[in-house]
Each structure stands twice: as structure tokens, then as C-alpha cells.
Amino acid sequence: MTEGSAGLPVEVSERNPQVIEVTAQTTSHDVSWYLELEWSSGTRKGTLTVGPGGGAPFRTSAVKGRPLYSYPVGGKAWGPSPFQR
């Protein structure tokens, strides 16, 4: 967790939504992955699988010697990353 971020677990509601930003990187592999979010509400509980859409996984590739791109929260397209090396 970074300074100023909420500790986990977090409580959310319509009046108290939370945004969790995930940054993934690898130095030498091409990785496909999903994010699984476990939730509960009263006696109900479940797991929500999060991906970029259409059932496809996220994909993270090594960037050594390559340009770095990111898809910002709320963005509409990939663009040069602010974390260029």
C-alpha cells in the first residue's frame, strides 16, 4: 500500500465508493492475469473476477528496452506511461 491509501479490507457503499488502482509489472516475462475481488454484504458473499472485458485476461509484458504504456483510470485509450524508465 502506498502512503495515504486505504487499508484492506475496505468498506464500500453507494455513498462511500472506493477506487483501488493496481499497477502490475514484470522484468522478464509475458503474463496474463485476472484480479479476483472477494466481497460480502450481510450473509451474501462471492468473488468477482475483474478483467479488461470480453472474458480476456489483463496482460503484462516485460519492458526492458521498450517503450512503456499505460491505460489510466477513467481513460479511453492507451498512452505513454508517466513512469518511463
Z-matrix of the N, CA and C atoms (Angstrom, degrees):
N
C 1 1.454
C 2 1.530 1 108.91
N 3 1.294 2 114.97 1 144.67
C 4 1.451 3 119.15 2 177.04
C 5 1.520 4 109.64 3 -94.33
N 6 1.307 5 115.50 4 160.11
C 7 1.460 6 120.51 5 179.74
C 8 1.522 7 110.11 6 -56.96
N 9 1.314 8 115.84 7 133.43
C 10 1.456 9 120.22 8 178.11
C 11 1.514 10 113.85 9 90.19
N 12 1.346 11 117.34 10 -7.88
C 13 1.463 12 118.43 11 179.42
C 14 1.518 13 110.28 12 -85.99
N 15 1.318 14 115.58 13 157.84
C 16 1.463 15 121.14 14 -178.85
C 17 1.521 16 109.84 15 -71.94
N 18 1.331 17 116.30 16 143.82
C 19 1.450 18 119.95 17 174.68
C 20 1.519 19 109.79 18 -74.48
N 21 1.301 20 116.91 19 158.45
C 22 1.461 21 121.07 20 177.79
C 23 1.511 22 108.65 21 -104.65
N 24 1.324 23 120.79 22 145.69
C 25 1.464 24 125.53 23 -0.83
C 26 1.520 25 111.55 24 -73.91
N 27 1.317 26 115.61 25 161.83
C 28 1.457 27 121.44 26 178.97
C 29 1.519 28 109.42 27 -115.67
N 30 1.314 29 116.05 28 153.00
C 31 1.455 30 121.44 29 176.97
C 32 1.511 31 107.65 30 -106.68
N 33 1.329 32 116.57 31 129.15
C 34 1.461 33 121.15 32 -179.13
C 35 1.520 34 109.93 33 -125.39
N 36 1.315 35 115.68 34 156.67
C 37 1.456 36 122.61 35 175.51
C 38 1.519 37 107.12 36 -158.04
N 39 1.328 38 116.87 37 177.47
C 40 1.465 39 119.32 38 176.50
C 41 1.522 40 111.04 39 -59.07
N 42 1.320 41 116.34 40 -36.46
C 43 1.471 42 120.97 41 -178.75
C 44 1.523 43 112.67 42 -85.96
N 45 1.336 44 117.13 43 -15.21
C 46 1.461 45 121.02 44 -177.75
C 47 1.535 46 110.41 45 -133.30
N 48 1.361 47 117.40 46 64.68
C 49 1.470 48 119.33 47 179.63
C 50 1.532 49 110.28 48 -71.53
N 51 1.311 50 116.34 49 157.06
C 52 1.452 51 121.84 50 178.09
C 53 1.524 52 108.88 51 -128.49
N 54 1.325 53 116.61 52 145.07
C 55 1.456 54 122.67 53 173.84
C 56 1.518 55 106.85 54 -116.68
N 57 1.322 56 116.03 55 126.81
C 58 1.461 57 120.99 56 177.56
C 59 1.518 58 106.90 57 -114.57
N 60 1.323 59 116.99 58 117.74
C 61 1.458 60 121.46 59 179.94
C 62 1.523 61 108.72 60 -94.24
N 63 1.320 62 115.92 61 127.26
C 64 1.456 63 121.91 62 -179.80
C 65 1.523 64 108.11 63 -110.14
N 66 1.321 65 117.08 64 127.72
C 67 1.455 66 122.23 65 175.81
C 68 1.517 67 107.49 66 -114.84
N 69 1.320 68 117.37 67 121.65
C 70 1.463 69 121.52 68 -179.48
C 71 1.524 70 109.08 69 -118.51
N 72 1.325 71 115.61 70 139.45
C 73 1.458 72 119.07 71 176.35
C 74 1.519 73 109.52 72 -150.92
N 75 1.297 74 115.79 73 155.46
C 76 1.453 75 122.16 74 175.77
C 77 1.524 76 107.40 75 -139.23
N 78 1.317 77 116.50 76 152.64
C 79 1.463 78 119.78 77 -178.63
C 80 1.522 79 112.75 78 -101.21
N 81 1.359 80 117.34 79 -16.64
C 82 1.462 81 116.94 80 -175.88
C 83 1.525 82 114.99 81 -150.50
N 84 1.320 83 118.82 82 15.56
C 85 1.454 84 120.37 83 -178.01
C 86 1.526 85 111.75 84 -136.13
N 87 1.333 86 114.96 85 165.92
C 88 1.454 87 123.05 86 172.10
C 89 1.523 88 105.19 87 -112.24
N 90 1.338 89 117.56 88 114.00
C 91 1.460 90 122.16 89 -169.80
C 92 1.526 91 110.81 90 -120.38
N 93 1.336 92 116.44 91 132.81
C 94 1.461 93 122.56 92 171.69
C 95 1.519 94 107.31 93 -104.88
N 96 1.353 95 117.80 94 135.38
C 97 1.459 96 119.16 95 -174.94
C 98 1.522 97 111.41 96 -154.93
N 99 1.326 98 114.86 97 158.25
C 100 1.463 99 124.40 98 173.18
C 101 1.517 100 108.15 99 -120.06
N 102 1.286 101 116.38 100 159.77
C 103 1.457 102 122.71 101 172.48
C 104 1.523 103 106.86 102 -107.99
N 105 1.342 104 117.15 103 126.83
C 106 1.457 105 120.83 104 177.61
C 107 1.515 106 109.21 105 -107.56
N 108 1.317 107 115.66 106 124.66
C 109 1.458 108 122.93 107 -178.13
C 110 1.526 109 108.28 108 -110.44
N 111 1.334 110 116.88 109 113.67
C 112 1.459 111 120.95 110 175.67
C 113 1.521 112 107.95 111 -85.59
N 114 1.347 113 117.04 112 134.41
C 115 1.457 114 121.12 113 -177.01
C 116 1.520 115 109.27 114 -135.03
N 117 1.333 116 114.12 115 159.61
C 118 1.466 117 120.49 116 173.57
C 119 1.520 118 108.66 117 -148.58
N 120 1.329 119 115.38 118 149.14
C 121 1.457 120 122.95 119 177.66
C 122 1.520 121 106.90 120 -148.58
N 123 1.318 122 116.50 121 102.93
C 124 1.454 123 120.10 122 -175.03
C 125 1.516 124 109.50 123 63.99
N 126 1.327 125 117.29 124 -121.79
C 127 1.460 126 120.80 125 179.37
C 128 1.531 127 112.43 126 -92.34
N 129 1.333 128 116.92 127 -4.66
C 130 1.466 129 120.79 128 178.96
C 131 1.511 130 110.04 129 -88.03
N 132 1.338 131 116.92 130 146.42
C 133 1.462 132 120.83 131 175.32
C 134 1.519 133 108.81 132 -155.48
N 135 1.300 134 116.01 133 162.17
C 136 1.458 135 119.59 134 -179.92
C 137 1.510 136 110.88 135 -175.10
N 138 1.311 137 115.28 136 -176.87
C 139 1.461 138 122.33 137 177.04
C 140 1.519 139 107.59 138 -127.79
N 141 1.314 140 116.49 139 127.84
C 142 1.456 141 123.18 140 178.01
C 143 1.521 142 107.79 141 -104.92
N 144 1.329 143 116.87 142 122.69
C 145 1.462 144 120.48 143 176.78
C 146 1.518 145 108.05 144 -91.37
N 147 1.322 146 116.81 145 124.81
C 148 1.464 147 122.95 146 -176.15
C 149 1.518 148 108.75 147 -109.15
N 150 1.329 149 116.79 148 130.05
C 151 1.452 150 123.23 149 176.03
C 152 1.516 151 108.50 150 -146.27
N 153 1.322 152 117.44 151 -178.87
C 154 1.462 153 119.88 152 -177.08
C 155 1.522 154 114.09 153 -75.91
N 156 1.319 155 118.89 154 -5.59
C 157 1.460 156 121.47 155 177.06
C 158 1.506 157 112.78 156 123.21
N 159 1.305 158 115.56 157 156.39
C 160 1.454 159 121.10 158 177.21
C 161 1.516 160 114.17 159 66.92
N 162 1.328 161 118.30 160 18.12
C 163 1.454 162 121.46 161 -179.56
C 164 1.519 163 114.58 162 79.90
N 165 1.320 164 117.25 163 -1.97
C 166 1.467 165 120.79 164 -179.36
C 167 1.537 166 110.23 165 -79.87
N 168 1.325 167 117.64 166 148.94
C 169 1.462 168 120.38 167 176.07
C 170 1.529 169 111.06 168 -81.08
N 171 1.330 170 115.99 169 164.01
C 172 1.460 171 120.07 170 167.35
C 173 1.520 172 106.75 171 -67.62
N 174 1.312 173 117.00 172 161.32
C 175 1.461 174 120.49 173 178.02
C 176 1.512 175 108.56 174 -138.38
N 177 1.316 176 114.91 175 131.05
C 178 1.464 177 121.81 176 178.90
C 179 1.523 178 107.54 177 -126.50
N 180 1.331 179 117.62 178 129.23
C 181 1.464 180 122.08 179 -178.97
C 182 1.514 181 110.40 180 -122.50
N 183 1.323 182 114.89 181 154.78
C 184 1.457 183 120.43 182 177.17
C 185 1.521 184 109.85 183 -60.67
N 186 1.341 185 116.55 184 145.88
C 187 1.456 186 120.08 185 -174.71
C 188 1.530 187 113.28 186 -119.67
N 189 1.305 188 117.63 187 3.00
C 190 1.459 189 119.52 188 -177.45
C 191 1.531 190 110.32 189 -55.99
N 192 1.333 191 115.92 190 119.02
C 193 1.453 192 121.60 191 179.81
C 194 1.522 193 114.29 192 77.12
N 195 1.334 194 118.15 193 10.87
C 196 1.456 195 121.77 194 -179.24
C 197 1.522 196 110.20 195 -124.78
N 198 1.332 197 117.90 196 158.93
C 199 1.466 198 119.23 197 175.26
C 200 1.524 199 110.13 198 -68.02
N 201 1.315 200 116.56 199 152.20
C 202 1.456 201 122.78 200 -177.22
C 203 1.523 202 109.18 201 -111.43
N 204 1.346 203 116.94 202 130.91
C 205 1.453 204 122.82 203 -179.60
C 206 1.519 205 109.73 204 -122.41
N 207 1.330 206 116.60 205 156.32
C 208 1.460 207 120.85 206 176.12
C 209 1.527 208 108.86 207 -143.30
N 210 1.335 209 114.36 208 160.38
C 211 1.465 210 122.15 209 177.04
C 212 1.519 211 105.31 210 -116.81
N 213 1.332 212 118.49 211 97.24
C 214 1.463 213 121.22 212 -173.00
C 215 1.524 214 113.54 213 -64.73
N 216 1.322 215 115.83 214 150.81
C 217 1.455 216 121.94 215 176.33
C 218 1.534 217 108.30 216 -56.44
N 219 1.307 218 117.01 217 126.32
C 220 1.460 219 121.46 218 -178.31
C 221 1.515 220 113.39 219 80.21
N 222 1.338 221 117.10 220 0.56
C 223 1.455 222 120.45 221 -178.68
C 224 1.512 223 112.30 222 -76.46
N 225 1.320 224 115.57 223 173.20
C 226 1.455 225 120.84 224 -179.91
C 227 1.519 226 112.00 225 -120.95
N 228 1.333 227 117.10 226 -3.38
C 229 1.463 228 119.49 227 -178.01
C 230 1.532 229 110.09 228 -161.95
N 231 1.337 230 115.08 229 160.01
C 232 1.461 231 120.72 230 173.72
C 233 1.526 232 108.58 231 -71.33
N 234 1.324 233 116.68 232 149.37
C 235 1.452 234 121.63 233 177.49
C 236 1.506 235 110.49 234 -155.09
N 237 1.316 236 117.63 235 171.24
C 238 1.474 237 120.36 236 178.82
C 239 1.521 238 110.33 237 -55.57
N 240 1.307 239 116.74 238 136.36
C 241 1.452 240 121.68 239 -177.79
C 242 1.524 241 111.13 240 -77.48
N 243 1.336 242 117.09 241 144.08
C 244 1.464 243 119.82 242 174.77
C 245 1.537 244 111.02 243 -72.18
N 246 1.334 245 117.29 244 -8.15
C 247 1.465 246 121.55 245 -177.79
C 248 1.532 247 111.82 246 -100.87
N 249 1.330 248 117.52 247 33.51
C 250 1.470 249 120.74 248 179.61
C 251 1.509 250 110.28 249 -56.33
N 252 1.315 251 115.77 250 143.76
C 253 1.479 252 121.36 251 -179.68
C 254 1.489 253 111.21 252 -91.99
